[in-house]
């Protein structure tokens, strides 16, 4: 019989967990378009009715030129104070820095910098309220655009990490080792009970694994296949799979329900588990499913299943390591650090990470359904 799955949820990155730049680029592209449209509509009308707009434009250009000159002077003073004006070549190099750095960005807090900032503020005050109103109008508009994008689901705000992928992976291993000793650790991460930095870093890495590594590839495998929903749900529910070559038979494939030359049996088994806390459910724990499929669906099942249940398999392996340790009366932190060091030194962690990379590569290169 078909098992009902537990209510599970996966947080989707905006990705895009992957990459922090994606969120920025999306918002920037949207707001740039709207800004251009707003500015053009603002500028077209005064050309017909108010010649004072040209005066305001010229004044803004003069202010901008003044800001550039002040930035150059500030860079020159900074180079002199830091190097005592001993190396003329060094001065020439530092004077070029304003081309690469924003002149309004405060640096190390020197007195000359604060003087220059006063000059900037004076220029803003000397200009009438036209520039300030323009900035405020754009700020309000951009805030509105961001809110609309978030509410419509185009973007999502989530802490984005720039860590190396292997750093994320090691954090996850350590989180699983902690949970092997304290089985409430993962659930307390997800419900927000633990707020310390190390716990938040682990939670971020868990989301990174799901939202950047695994979920996009699973969705790609499904979108390019002809699998029926019922078959996908079965593969999702069972953490163990065996794909066995059998006598071929011309029949309807039980994955895509198309007429295929089916020669593989897909044997699904194992306990259902929570996708976040990874706690196993004993309901119908001995249940098995045997499905006859064609060659392409069999290969896709192997690739999909490896990725879908990789985190759970890693969790089970970490539990086994902790159970075999046998050391008692030791603080949890000391036990975790000791076990983690042993796994890292032996290459155990690197081996699992390499397996994950292989599974991801298999998913990326898998052919589309014919």
C-alpha positions in Angstrom: 0.0 0.0 0.0 1.0 3.6 -0.5 2.4 5.4 2.6 1.4 8.9 3.5 4.3 11.2 3.9 4.9 13.4 6.9 4.3 17.1 6.5 7.7 18.3 5.5 8.9 21.6 4.2 11.9 22.9 2.4 12.9 26.6 2.5 13.6 27.8 -1.0 16.3 30.2 -1.5 15.9 32.9 -3.5 19.4 30.8 -4.4 19.5 32.1 -4.8 21.2 30.2 -2.0 23.6 30.1 -4.5 24.7 33.0 -4.9 24.3 36.1 -3.2 24.7 38.1 -6.4 21.5 36.8 -7.9 19.3 38.6 -5.4 21.2 41.8 -5.9 21.1 41.5 -9.7 17.4 40.8 -9.8 16.5 43.8 -7.6 19.0 46.1 -9.4 17.7 45.2 -12.8 14.1 45.8 -11.8 14.7 49.1 -10.1 17.0 50.4 -12.8 14.3 50.0 -15.3 11.7 51.7 -13.1 14.2 54.5 -12.2 14.8 55.2 -15.9 11.1 55.3 -16.6 10.5 57.6 -13.7 13.3 59.9 -14.5 12.4 60.2 -18.1 8.8 61.0 -17.3 10.0 63.6 -14.7 12.3 65.2 -17.2 10.1 65.3 -20.2 7.4 67.5 -18.7 9.7 70.3 -17.4 11.2 70.7 -20.9 7.8 71.9 -22.0 6.8 74.0 -19.0 9.7 74.9 -16.8 13.1 76.0 -18.2 14.4 76.0 -14.6 15.1 72.3 -14.9 18.2 73.0 -17.1 19.5 75.2 -14.3 19.0 72.5 -11.8 20.8 70.0 -14.0 23.7 72.3 -14.5 23.9 72.8 -10.7 23.9 69.1 -10.1 26.7 68.6 -12.6 28.7 71.3 -10.8 28.1 69.7 -7.5 29.2 66.3 -8.8 32.4 67.9 -10.2 33.1 69.5 -6.9 32.6 66.2 -5.1 35.1 64.5 -7.4 37.6 67.3 -6.7 37.1 67.0 -3.0 37.6 63.2 -3.2 40.8 63.7 -5.1 42.1 66.2 -2.5 41.1 63.9 0.4 42.9 61.0 -1.2 46.0 63.2 -1.6 45.9 64.2 2.0 45.4 60.6 3.2 48.4 59.5 1.2 50.6 62.2 2.6 49.5 61.5 6.2 50.1 57.7 5.9 53.4 57.9 4.0 54.6 61.3 5.1 54.9 62.3 1.5 58.2 60.4 1.2 57.5 58.4 -2.0 56.1 60.4 -4.9 55.3 57.2 -6.8 53.2 56.0 -3.9 51.3 59.3 -4.0 50.6 58.9 -7.7 49.2 55.5 -7.1 47.0 56.5 -4.2 45.7 59.5 -6.1 44.2 57.1 -8.6 42.1 55.3 -5.9 39.0 57.5 -6.2 38.5 56.0 -9.7 38.0 52.6 -8.0 36.4 53.6 -4.7 33.3 55.7 -3.9 34.3 59.2 -2.8 31.5 59.1 -0.2 32.7 55.9 1.5 34.4 56.7 4.8 37.8 55.2 5.4 39.8 54.7 8.5 38.3 57.7 10.4 41.1 60.2 9.9 40.5 63.9 10.7 41.1 64.9 7.1 38.4 62.6 6.0 35.9 64.1 8.5 36.8 67.6 7.1 36.1 66.4 3.6 32.8 64.9 4.7 31.8 68.4 6.1 32.5 69.8 2.6 30.2 67.2 1.1 27.4 68.0 3.5 27.7 71.8 2.8 27.4 71.2 -0.9 24.2 69.2 -0.3 22.8 72.0 1.9 23.8 74.7 -0.6 21.9 73.0 -3.3 18.2 73.6 -2.9 15.8 70.8 -1.8 15.4 69.6 -5.4 18.2 67.0 -5.1 17.0 65.8 -1.7 13.5 65.4 -2.9 14.7 63.5 -5.9 16.6 61.0 -3.7 13.7 60.6 -1.4 11.3 60.0 -4.2 13.6 57.3 -5.7 14.1 55.7 -2.3 10.4 55.4 -1.8 9.9 54.0 -5.3 12.7 51.4 -4.8 11.3 50.3 -1.5 8.0 49.8 -3.1 9.5 47.7 -5.9 11.4 45.5 -3.4 8.2 44.9 -1.3 6.3 44.0 -4.4 9.0 41.5 -5.5 9.1 39.9 -2.1 5.4 39.6 -1.8 5.0 38.1 -5.3 7.7 35.5 -4.6 10.2 36.7 -7.2 12.9 37.2 -4.6 13.3 36.1 -1.0 15.5 37.5 1.7 17.6 34.9 3.4 21.1 35.1 4.9 23.6 34.3 2.2 26.9 32.9 2.9 30.1 33.3 0.9 31.8 30.3 2.6 33.5 27.6 0.6 31.2 24.7 -0.2 33.4 22.3 1.8 33.2 24.6 4.8 29.4 24.3 4.6 29.7 20.6 4.4 31.9 20.3 7.5 29.5 22.4 9.5 26.7 19.9 8.5 28.8 17.0 9.6 29.4 18.6 13.0 25.7 19.4 13.4 24.9 15.8 12.7 27.5 14.6 15.3 26.0 16.9 17.9 22.5 15.6 17.1 23.8 12.0 17.5 24.5 12.9 21.1 21.7 15.4 21.7 18.8 14.3 19.6 17.0 17.6 20.1 19.7 19.7 18.4 18.4 19.7 14.8 14.8 20.4 15.9 16.0 23.3 18.1 17.9 24.7 15.2 14.9 24.9 12.9 12.4 26.1 15.6 14.8 29.1 16.4 15.6 28.1 19.9 19.3 28.2 19.4 20.6 31.7 18.5 24.3 31.4 19.1 26.5 32.1 16.1 27.8 28.6 15.7 24.2 27.2 15.6 23.1 29.9 13.1 26.1 29.0 10.9 25.1 25.4 10.9 21.5 26.2 10.1 22.6 28.4 7.2 24.8 25.5 5.9 21.9 23.1 6.1 19.7 25.4 4.1 22.6 25.9 1.7 22.9 22.1 1.1 19.1 21.8 0.5 18.5 25.0 -1.5 21.7 25.4 -3.5 23.1 21.9 -4.0 20.2 19.4 -3.9 16.8 20.9 -4.6 17.5 22.7 -7.9 19.0 19.6 -9.4 16.0 17.5 -8.2 13.7 19.9 -9.9 15.7 19.9 -13.1 15.7 16.1 -13.2 11.9 16.0 -12.7 11.1 18.8 -15.2 13.1 17.0 -17.9 11.4 13.6 -17.3 8.1 12.1 -18.0 7.7 10.6 -14.6 4.2 10.4 -13.1 3.7 12.1 -9.7 2.9 8.8 -8.1 6.3 7.3 -9.0 8.1 10.4 -7.8 6.3 10.3 -4.5 7.4 6.7 -4.0 11.0 7.5 -4.7 10.8 10.5 -2.3 9.4 8.3 0.5 11.9 5.5 0.6 15.5 6.1 1.6 16.8 2.8 0.3 16.8 1.7 -3.3 18.1 -1.3 -5.3 18.0 -1.4 -9.1 18.2 -4.9 -10.4 18.6 -6.1 -14.0 15.8 -8.6 -14.9 14.5 -10.3 -18.0 13.4 -7.6 -20.4 9.7 -7.2 -21.1 7.9 -4.9 -23.6 5.3 -3.2 -21.3 4.2 0.1 -19.8 7.0 1.6 -17.7 5.8 2.1 -14.2 7.7 5.4 -13.9 6.6 7.3 -17.0 3.7 4.9 -18.1 5.0 4.9 -21.7 5.5 1.7 -23.6 9.1 0.7 -23.1 11.5 -2.2 -23.2 11.6 -2.7 -19.4 14.4 -4.7 -18.0 15.0 -3.2 -14.5 13.3 -3.7 -11.2 13.4 -0.8 -8.8 13.2 -2.0 -5.2 12.3 0.8 -2.7 12.4 0.3 1.0 13.3 2.0 4.3 11.7 4.2 6.9 10.0 7.5 6.1 11.8 10.4 7.8 11.3 14.1 8.5 13.3 16.1 5.9 14.4 18.7 8.5 15.1 16.9 11.8 15.7 13.6 9.9 13.9 11.6 12.6 12.6 8.3 11.2 9.0 7.3 11.3 8.3 3.7 12.3 4.9 3.7 10.5 5.0 0.8 8.0 8.8 0.5 8.4 9.0 -2.8 6.6 7.0 -1.7 3.6 8.6 -2.3 0.2 7.8 -1.3 -3.4 8.9 -3.1 -6.5 8.5 -1.3 -9.9 9.3 -2.4 -13.4 10.9 0.4 -15.4 12.8 1.1 -18.6 16.5 1.8 -18.8 16.3 5.7 -18.9 13.9 5.8 -15.9 16.1 3.3 -14.0 19.2 5.5 -14.5 17.2 8.7 -13.6 15.9 7.0 -10.5 19.5 6.2 -9.4 20.7 9.7 -9.9 17.6 11.3 -8.3 17.5 9.0 -5.3 21.2 9.6 -4.5 20.7 13.3 -4.3 17.3 13.2 -2.6 18.4 11.1 0.3 22.0 12.1 0.5 21.5 14.2 3.6 19.7 11.5 5.5 22.4 8.9 4.6 25.1 11.3 5.9 23.0 11.8 9.1 22.8 8.0 9.6 26.5 7.6 9.0 27.3 10.3 11.6 25.0 8.5 14.1 26.8 5.3 13.5 30.2 7.0 14.2 28.9 8.4 17.5 27.4 5.1 18.6 30.6 3.2 17.9 32.7 5.7 19.9 32.0 4.2 23.3 33.5 7.0 25.3 31.4 8.0 28.3 31.3 10.9 30.9 32.7 13.4 28.4 31.2 16.8 27.7 29.3 16.9 24.4 31.5 19.7 23.0 34.7 17.7 23.6 33.2 14.5 22.2 32.0 16.3 19.0 35.4 18.0 18.5 37.3 14.7 19.0 35.1 12.7 16.6 35.1 15.5 14.1 38.9 15.7 14.1 39.2 11.9 13.7 36.8 12.0 10.7 38.6 14.9 9.1 42.1 13.4 9.6 41.1 10.1 8.2 39.6 11.6 5.1 36.1 10.4 6.0 34.5 13.8 5.5 36.3 14.5 2.3 35.2 11.2 0.9 31.5 12.0 1.6 31.9 15.4 0.1 33.4 13.9 -3.1 30.5 11.5 -3.3 28.1 14.5 -3.1 30.0 16.3 -5.9 29.8 13.1 -8.0 26.0 12.9 -7.5 25.6 16.6 -8.4 27.7 16.1 -11.6 25.6 13.1 -12.5 22.4 15.2 -12.2 23.8 18.1 -14.1 24.8 15.9 -17.0 21.8 13.6 -17.2 20.2 13.5 -20.6 16.7 14.7 -21.3 13.9 12.2 -21.8 13.5 11.1 -25.4 
